[in-house]
Amino acid sequence: MTSVHSMLSSQSTCGHNMEGRDAPDPAFLARDMLETQAPPAPTVAGLARPPSGVSDAPDRPQVEWAGVGRDRQGGGAAFGLPRAVWVLAVVGFLIAVGFGVMSPVLPVYVRLFGVSSFLVGLVLSVFAAVRLVSNPAAGRLLRQLGPRRTVIGGCLLIALTTFLMGTANSYAAILLWRGLSGVGSACYGVGSLALLFSVVPPHLRGRSNALTGGGFVVGGMAGPALGGLVSQISLHAPFYFYSATLLASAVVVGLLIPSVRPAAGADRSPVPLKQFWRDRRFVAALAVNFAQAWQSMGVRALLVPLFVVETLGLTTAATGWAFTIAAVVQFACLAPAGWASDRFGRRPLLLFGLPLMALVSPALTAGHSYPLLVGLLGLYSVGAAATGSSAQALLADTVPATAGTALAAYQMASDSGLILGPLVAGALVDVVPRVWAWAVGSVLLLVASGLVFTCGPRAVPTEGRRAG
């Protein structure tokens, strides 16, 4: 399920009034951000400098966020969250369902062209590789188009290339279209982060991230089950289905999320990426994203299926059930984890989730019991829920929504872990016991924990106690 969430960074949105009601400003801070409530901290090149004892509370000027109000950001809030958050959760669900229908068919479909297993794997890898190198360009595009249009453009590009994959008549065509999908994925990932950050106030970021992540998780559970039915029509049908869900997501965003415009007097100058490296929270957020992608989306997705089939002697269906149960556990924990992140701060949740995943990982394939594996995967998911709800919120506390290069760097950290994790783990299991492959990822998770620990004493996000 986690791997679904990674590759799904690529959906988007298109639809009604793509040009927005007014000409969009390149700098685009959400029109939510209207009135400064506190004087800004000293700045360097437009970046709020964290205080000497860096904490995980937002240190940027506190503002009134229109996304929480009824008449701002295109509509009222539901359950205390801006409407845009619910829209992004629905989009995540639609994309996850579509991807879940298409992804199991993709290797079989590519195999029909008579290519080797290596070339099949190349199609699966080219998406993440192209997305990795496209992230910086997506960050620059974000400043030109704004988050809504960047998300819409990314989604439309993936919809088009996925449809063309279904009509491809050669291996080269499939490889080309799948690679170009990675460009769309980069645009969607950076744009959706900026959109989410621009409409959500600090004290709701944990819950907002939990809700949008929950949309991906639920869609990821439903997709493979529905995929079995769709693939019975033909092996081309899943590609058309996924393309349709991407278009539907575009329409949803186009209709329900209006263009965001910068506040009057907002700082429109780009912030160099090097400025963010001075903030320990930014470094910690990147380390967490890299380590979690390495272990969850890479190593776990590789080693658990092999363990179930080769060591336990079970079918691939057993692997699917194990991951489904783990996804249910993760979904159940997302809402409490998001609330706790907003109530008690990002740091405590990260210092709980990261070590938990690091300790559980080596035990996942150490035993010879399927029920034990399922139980440990569930425990791992508890840590993943705590980490996922707070890592992105920590990033939002650190960088403004206009910092396209910083958001792209965050996405690149995840892509790097997703690409390198399986490669290193696969190389290790060929020469040493499987536990050593897990151990490398566990070390990375613990290193990320250490970086989070250096972010200073626990601090509650602004208005966190009042919102609790």
C-alpha positions as CSV (number, residue, x, y, z in Angstrom):
1,M,0.0,0.0,0.0
2,T,2.8,2.4,0.8
3,S,4.3,2.0,-2.6
4,V,0.9,3.0,-4.1
5,H,1.1,6.2,-2.1
6,S,4.6,6.9,-3.5
7,M,3.8,6.5,-7.1
8,L,0.6,8.4,-6.7
9,S,2.3,11.5,-6.1
10,S,1.2,11.9,-9.6
11,Q,-2.4,12.8,-9.9
12,S,-3.9,16.1,-10.6
13,T,-6.7,18.1,-11.4
14,C,-8.3,19.9,-14.2
15,G,-11.6,21.2,-14.9
16,H,-13.9,24.2,-14.6
17,N,-12.4,27.6,-15.0
18,M,-8.7,26.5,-15.2
19,E,-7.7,30.1,-15.7
20,G,-9.2,31.1,-12.4
21,R,-11.3,34.1,-11.7
22,D,-8.4,36.5,-11.8
23,A,-5.1,36.4,-13.6
24,P,-2.9,34.3,-11.3
25,D,0.1,35.8,-9.7
26,P,3.3,33.8,-10.0
27,A,3.9,34.0,-6.3
28,F,0.5,32.7,-5.4
29,L,0.4,32.5,-1.6
30,A,-3.1,31.5,-0.9
31,R,-5.6,34.3,-0.7
32,D,-6.2,32.8,2.7
33,M,-3.1,34.5,4.1
34,L,-4.4,37.9,4.7
35,E,-3.6,39.5,8.0
36,T,-0.4,39.2,10.0
37,Q,-1.0,38.6,13.6
38,A,2.6,38.8,14.9
39,P,5.7,40.6,13.6
40,P,8.0,38.4,11.5
41,A,11.2,36.9,12.8
42,P,14.5,38.3,11.3
43,T,14.8,37.1,7.8
44,V,17.5,36.1,5.4
45,A,16.6,36.5,1.7
46,G,12.9,36.4,2.6
47,L,13.2,33.2,4.8
48,A,12.1,33.4,8.4
49,R,15.1,32.4,10.5
50,P,14.4,29.9,13.2
51,P,15.2,30.9,16.7
52,S,18.4,29.7,18.3
53,G,16.7,26.8,20.1
54,V,15.0,25.4,17.0
55,S,11.7,23.7,17.7
56,D,9.1,22.0,15.7
57,A,6.6,24.8,16.0
58,P,6.1,27.1,13.0
59,D,8.3,30.2,13.3
60,R,7.0,32.0,10.3
61,P,4.7,35.0,10.8
62,Q,1.3,33.8,12.0
63,V,-1.5,34.7,9.6
64,E,-5.2,34.4,9.5
65,W,-6.0,31.6,7.1
66,A,-9.1,32.1,5.0
67,G,-9.3,28.3,4.3
68,V,-10.8,27.9,7.8
69,G,-13.5,30.5,7.3
70,R,-16.8,29.9,5.6
71,D,-16.5,32.4,2.8
72,R,-12.9,32.0,2.0
73,Q,-11.0,29.6,-0.2
74,G,-14.1,28.7,-2.1
75,G,-16.3,27.4,0.7
76,G,-16.8,26.5,4.3
77,A,-14.8,24.2,6.5
78,A,-16.0,20.7,7.4
79,F,-15.1,19.2,10.7
80,G,-12.7,22.2,11.2
81,L,-10.7,21.5,8.1
82,P,-10.7,23.6,4.9
83,R,-12.7,22.3,2.0
84,A,-9.6,22.0,-0.2
85,V,-8.3,19.3,2.2
86,W,-11.4,17.2,1.7
87,V,-11.1,17.7,-2.1
88,L,-7.5,16.6,-2.1
89,A,-8.5,13.5,0.0
90,V,-11.1,12.6,-2.6
91,V,-8.5,13.1,-5.4
92,G,-6.1,10.9,-3.5
93,F,-8.8,8.2,-3.3
94,L,-9.6,8.4,-7.0
95,I,-6.0,8.3,-8.1
96,A,-5.2,5.4,-5.7
97,V,-8.1,3.4,-7.0
98,G,-7.0,3.9,-10.6
99,F,-3.4,3.2,-9.9
100,G,-4.4,0.1,-8.0
101,V,-6.3,-1.2,-11.0
102,M,-3.5,-0.5,-13.4
103,S,-0.3,-1.5,-11.5
104,P,-0.9,-5.2,-11.2
105,V,-1.5,-5.5,-14.9
106,L,1.5,-3.4,-16.0
107,P,4.2,-6.1,-15.8
108,V,2.0,-8.6,-17.6
109,Y,1.1,-6.1,-20.3
110,V,4.7,-5.2,-20.9
111,R,5.6,-8.9,-21.1
112,L,3.2,-9.3,-24.1
113,F,5.8,-7.6,-26.2
114,G,8.2,-10.4,-25.7
115,V,10.8,-8.6,-23.6
116,S,13.1,-9.8,-20.9
117,S,12.4,-9.4,-17.1
118,F,15.0,-6.7,-17.0
119,L,13.2,-4.6,-19.6
120,V,9.9,-5.2,-17.7
121,G,11.6,-3.9,-14.6
122,L,12.9,-0.9,-16.5
123,V,9.4,0.2,-17.3
124,L,8.6,0.0,-13.6
125,S,11.7,2.0,-12.7
126,V,11.7,4.7,-15.3
127,F,8.6,6.4,-13.8
128,A,10.4,7.1,-10.5
129,A,13.7,7.9,-12.1
130,V,12.1,10.5,-14.5
131,R,10.0,11.9,-11.6
132,L,13.2,12.3,-9.6
133,V,15.0,14.4,-12.2
134,S,11.8,16.4,-13.0
135,N,11.2,17.6,-9.5
136,P,13.4,20.7,-9.7
137,A,11.7,21.8,-13.0
138,A,8.3,21.2,-11.3
139,G,9.3,23.5,-8.5
140,R,10.1,26.2,-10.9
141,L,6.9,25.6,-12.8
142,L,5.0,26.0,-9.5
143,R,6.1,29.6,-9.2
144,Q,4.9,30.4,-12.7
145,L,1.5,28.6,-12.6
146,G,0.6,28.4,-9.0
147,P,-0.3,25.2,-7.1
148,R,-3.7,24.6,-8.6
149,R,-2.7,24.8,-12.2
150,T,0.5,22.8,-11.6
151,V,-1.6,20.0,-10.1
152,I,-4.1,20.1,-13.0
153,G,-1.3,20.0,-15.6
154,G,0.4,17.1,-13.9
155,C,-2.8,15.1,-13.7
156,L,-3.7,15.8,-17.3
157,L,-0.2,14.7,-18.4
158,I,-0.4,11.4,-16.5
159,A,-4.0,10.8,-17.9
160,L,-2.8,11.3,-21.4
161,T,0.3,9.2,-21.2
162,T,-1.5,6.4,-19.3
163,F,-4.2,6.3,-22.1
164,L,-1.4,6.1,-24.7
165,M,0.2,3.2,-22.9
166,G,-3.1,1.3,-23.3
167,T,-2.9,1.9,-27.1
168,A,0.8,1.3,-27.4
169,N,2.0,-1.2,-30.1
170,S,5.6,-1.4,-29.1
171,Y,7.8,-1.7,-26.1
172,A,9.6,1.6,-26.9
173,A,6.2,3.4,-26.8
174,I,5.3,2.0,-23.4
175,L,8.7,3.0,-22.0
176,L,8.3,6.5,-23.4
177,W,4.8,7.1,-22.1
178,R,5.6,5.7,-18.7
179,G,8.6,7.9,-18.4
180,L,6.6,11.0,-19.3
181,S,4.1,10.0,-16.6
182,G,6.9,10.7,-14.2
183,V,7.0,14.3,-15.3
184,G,3.3,14.7,-14.5
185,S,3.8,13.0,-11.2
186,A,6.5,15.5,-10.2
187,C,4.1,18.4,-11.1
188,Y,1.3,16.8,-9.1
189,G,3.4,16.0,-6.1
190,V,4.9,19.5,-5.8
191,G,1.7,21.3,-6.6
192,S,-0.5,19.3,-4.2
193,L,2.0,19.9,-1.4
194,A,2.0,23.7,-2.1
195,L,-1.8,23.7,-2.3
196,L,-2.2,21.9,0.9
197,F,0.3,24.1,2.7
198,S,-1.3,27.3,1.4
199,V,-4.8,26.6,2.8
200,V,-4.1,24.8,6.1
201,P,-3.2,26.7,9.3
202,P,-0.4,25.3,11.5
203,H,-2.6,23.8,14.1
204,L,-4.5,21.7,11.6
205,R,-1.6,20.4,9.5
206,G,-1.3,17.0,11.3
207,R,-5.0,16.2,10.8
208,S,-5.0,17.5,7.2
209,N,-2.1,15.3,6.3
210,A,-3.8,12.4,8.0
211,L,-7.0,13.0,6.0
212,T,-5.3,13.3,2.6
213,G,-3.1,10.3,3.3
214,G,-6.2,8.3,4.3
215,G,-7.7,8.9,0.9
216,F,-4.7,7.3,-0.7
217,V,-4.7,4.4,1.7
218,V,-8.4,3.6,1.2
219,G,-8.1,3.9,-2.5
220,G,-5.0,1.7,-2.5
221,M,-7.1,-1.0,-0.7
222,A,-10.0,-0.8,-3.1
223,G,-8.0,-0.6,-6.4
224,P,-6.5,-4.0,-6.6
225,A,-9.8,-5.7,-5.8
226,L,-11.5,-3.7,-8.5
227,G,-8.6,-4.3,-10.9
228,G,-9.4,-8.0,-11.0
229,L,-12.8,-7.2,-12.5
230,V,-11.6,-4.5,-14.9
231,S,-8.7,-6.7,-16.2
232,Q,-11.3,-9.3,-17.2
233,I,-12.5,-7.0,-19.9
234,S,-9.1,-6.8,-21.5
235,L,-5.5,-6.0,-20.5
236,H,-6.0,-2.5,-22.1
237,A,-9.0,-1.6,-19.9
238,P,-7.0,-0.9,-16.7
239,F,-5.0,1.8,-18.4
240,Y,-8.2,3.5,-19.7
241,F,-9.7,3.2,-16.2
242,Y,-6.7,4.8,-14.6
243,S,-6.8,7.6,-17.2
244,A,-10.5,8.2,-16.4
245,T,-9.9,8.5,-12.7
246,L,-7.1,11.0,-13.3
247,L,-9.5,13.1,-15.5
248,A,-12.2,12.8,-12.8
249,S,-9.7,14.0,-10.2
250,A,-8.8,17.0,-12.5
251,V,-12.5,17.9,-12.8
252,V,-13.0,17.7,-9.1
253,V,-10.1,20.1,-8.3
254,G,-11.1,22.4,-11.2
255,L,-14.6,22.7,-9.9
256,L,-14.1,22.7,-6.2
257,I,-10.8,24.5,-5.6
258,P,-10.7,28.1,-6.9
259,S,-7.4,29.7,-7.9
260,V,-5.3,30.9,-5.0
261,R,-3.9,34.3,-5.2
262,P,-1.1,36.0,-3.1
263,A,-2.0,38.3,-0.3
264,A,-1.5,42.0,-0.8
265,G,2.0,42.9,0.0
266,A,3.2,39.2,0.1
267,D,6.9,38.6,-0.5
268,R,7.1,37.4,-4.1
269,S,10.9,36.9,-4.4
270,P,12.0,33.2,-4.7
271,V,13.8,31.7,-1.7
272,P,17.1,29.9,-2.6
273,L,17.1,26.3,-1.5
274,K,20.4,26.8,0.4
275,Q,18.6,29.1,2.8
276,F,16.4,26.2,4.0
277,W,19.4,24.0,4.9
278,R,20.0,26.3,7.8
279,D,16.8,25.1,9.4
280,R,17.2,21.7,11.2
281,R,13.6,20.9,10.7
282,F,13.9,21.1,7.0
283,V,16.9,18.7,7.1
284,A,15.0,16.4,9.4
285,A,11.9,16.4,7.2
286,L,14.0,15.3,4.2
287,A,15.8,12.6,6.2
288,V,12.5,11.2,7.4
289,N,11.0,11.2,3.9
290,F,14.1,9.5,2.5
291,A,14.3,6.8,5.2
292,Q,10.6,6.0,5.2
293,A,10.5,5.7,1.4
294,W,13.6,3.5,1.6
295,Q,12.2,1.1,4.1
296,S,8.4,1.2,3.5
297,M,8.1,1.7,-0.2
298,G,11.3,0.0,-1.2
299,V,12.6,-2.7,1.1
300,R,9.3,-3.8,2.6
301,A,7.6,-3.9,-0.8
302,L,10.5,-6.1,-2.1
303,L,11.3,-8.5,0.8
304,V,7.8,-9.3,2.3
305,P,6.4,-10.7,-1.0
306,L,9.5,-12.8,-1.5
307,F,9.4,-14.0,2.2
308,V,5.7,-15.0,1.9
309,V,6.2,-17.0,-1.3
310,E,9.7,-18.4,-1.0
311,T,10.0,-19.0,2.8
312,L,6.4,-19.5,4.0
313,G,5.4,-21.3,0.8
314,L,2.1,-19.3,0.4
315,T,0.6,-17.7,-2.6
316,T,0.8,-14.1,-3.7
317,A,-2.8,-13.7,-2.5
318,A,-1.5,-14.1,1.1
319,T,0.8,-11.2,0.5
320,G,-2.1,-9.1,-0.7
321,W,-4.1,-9.9,2.4
322,A,-1.2,-9.1,4.7
323,F,-0.6,-5.7,3.1
324,T,-4.4,-5.0,3.1
325,I,-4.6,-5.7,6.8
326,A,-1.6,-3.5,7.4
327,A,-3.3,-0.7,5.4
328,V,-6.4,-1.0,7.5
329,V,-4.4,-0.6,10.6
330,Q,-2.6,2.4,9.2
331,F,-5.8,4.0,8.1
332,A,-7.3,3.5,11.6
333,C,-4.3,5.2,13.2
334,L,-4.1,8.2,10.8
335,A,-6.8,10.3,12.5
336,P,-5.5,9.9,16.1
337,A,-2.0,10.4,14.9
338,G,-2.9,13.6,13.1
339,W,-4.7,14.9,16.1
340,A,-1.8,14.1,18.4
341,S,0.6,15.8,16.0
342,D,-1.4,19.0,16.2
343,R,-2.0,18.7,19.9
344,F,1.5,17.8,21.1
345,G,3.8,18.8,18.2
346,R,5.5,16.9,15.4
347,R,8.6,15.9,17.3
348,P,7.0,13.5,19.8
349,L,5.1,11.6,17.1
350,L,8.2,11.3,14.9
351,L,10.3,10.1,17.9
352,F,7.6,7.4,18.5
353,G,7.0,6.3,14.9
354,L,10.5,6.2,13.5
355,P,12.1,4.1,16.2
356,L,9.1,1.8,16.2
357,M,9.5,1.1,12.4
358,A,13.3,0.7,12.9
359,L,12.8,-2.0,15.6
360,V,10.0,-3.9,14.0
361,S,11.5,-4.0,10.5
362,P,14.2,-6.7,11.0
363,A,11.6,-9.0,12.8
364,L,9.2,-8.9,9.9
365,T,10.9,-11.8,8.1
366,A,12.8,-13.3,11.0
367,G,10.1,-15.8,12.0
368,H,8.3,-18.6,10.1
369,S,4.8,-17.7,10.9
370,Y,2.2,-15.9,8.7
371,P,0.1,-14.7,11.6
372,L,3.3,-13.2,13.2
373,L,4.1,-11.5,10.0
374,V,0.6,-9.9,9.7
375,G,0.8,-8.8,13.4
376,L,4.2,-7.2,12.9
377,L,3.1,-5.5,9.7
378,G,0.2,-4.0,11.7
379,L,2.6,-2.8,14.3
380,Y,4.9,-1.3,11.6
381,S,1.8,0.5,10.2
382,V,1.2,2.2,13.6
383,G,4.7,3.7,13.3
384,A,4.1,4.6,9.7
385,A,0.9,6.4,10.5
386,A,2.6,8.4,13.3
387,T,5.5,9.3,11.1
388,G,3.5,10.1,7.9
389,S,1.1,12.5,9.7
390,S,3.9,14.5,11.2
391,A,6.7,14.5,8.6
392,Q,4.8,16.5,6.0
393,A,3.4,18.8,8.7
394,L,7.0,19.4,9.9
395,L,7.9,20.5,6.4
396,A,4.9,22.8,6.2
397,D,5.9,24.4,9.5
398,T,9.3,25.0,7.9
399,V,8.8,26.3,4.3
400,P,6.3,28.6,2.7
401,A,4.0,27.3,0.0
402,T,5.8,29.4,-2.5
403,A,9.1,27.6,-2.0
404,G,8.9,25.3,-5.0
405,T,12.6,24.3,-4.8
406,A,12.2,23.2,-1.2
407,L,9.0,21.2,-1.9
408,A,10.8,19.6,-4.9
409,A,13.7,18.6,-2.7
410,Y,11.3,16.9,-0.3
411,Q,9.8,14.9,-3.2
412,M,13.3,14.1,-4.4
413,A,14.2,12.7,-1.0
414,S,11.3,10.2,-1.3
415,D,12.1,9.2,-4.8
416,S,15.7,8.6,-4.0
417,G,14.8,6.3,-1.2
418,L,12.3,4.5,-3.4
419,I,14.9,3.9,-6.1
420,L,17.9,3.0,-3.9
421,G,16.1,1.0,-1.2
422,P,15.1,-2.0,-3.4
423,L,18.4,-2.0,-5.2
424,V,20.6,-2.1,-2.1
425,A,18.3,-4.6,-0.4
426,G,18.2,-6.8,-3.5
427,A,22.0,-6.8,-3.7
428,L,22.4,-7.6,0.0
429,V,19.9,-10.6,0.1
430,D,21.9,-12.2,-2.7
431,V,25.0,-12.5,-0.4
432,V,24.0,-12.1,3.2
433,P,21.0,-13.0,5.4
434,R,17.8,-11.0,4.8
435,V,18.0,-9.3,8.2
436,W,21.0,-7.2,7.0
437,A,18.9,-5.7,4.3
438,W,16.4,-4.6,6.9
439,A,19.1,-3.4,9.1
440,V,20.3,-0.8,6.6
441,G,16.9,0.8,6.5
442,S,16.6,0.6,10.3
443,V,19.8,2.6,10.6
444,L,18.5,5.2,8.3
445,L,15.3,5.5,10.3
446,L,17.3,5.9,13.5
447,V,19.5,8.5,11.9
448,A,16.3,10.4,10.9
449,S,15.1,10.1,14.5
450,G,18.4,11.7,15.7
451,L,17.9,14.6,13.4
452,V,14.4,15.1,14.6
453,F,15.6,15.0,18.2
454,T,18.0,17.9,17.4
455,C,15.1,20.1,16.4
456,G,14.8,21.3,20.0
457,P,12.3,20.8,22.8
458,R,8.8,19.8,22.1
459,A,6.6,22.7,20.9
460,V,2.9,22.7,20.2
461,P,1.9,24.1,16.8
462,T,0.3,27.5,16.9
463,E,-3.3,27.3,18.4
464,G,-2.7,23.6,18.9
465,R,-3.9,23.5,22.4
466,R,-6.9,25.7,21.7
467,A,-7.8,23.5,18.7
468,G,-7.4,20.3,20.6
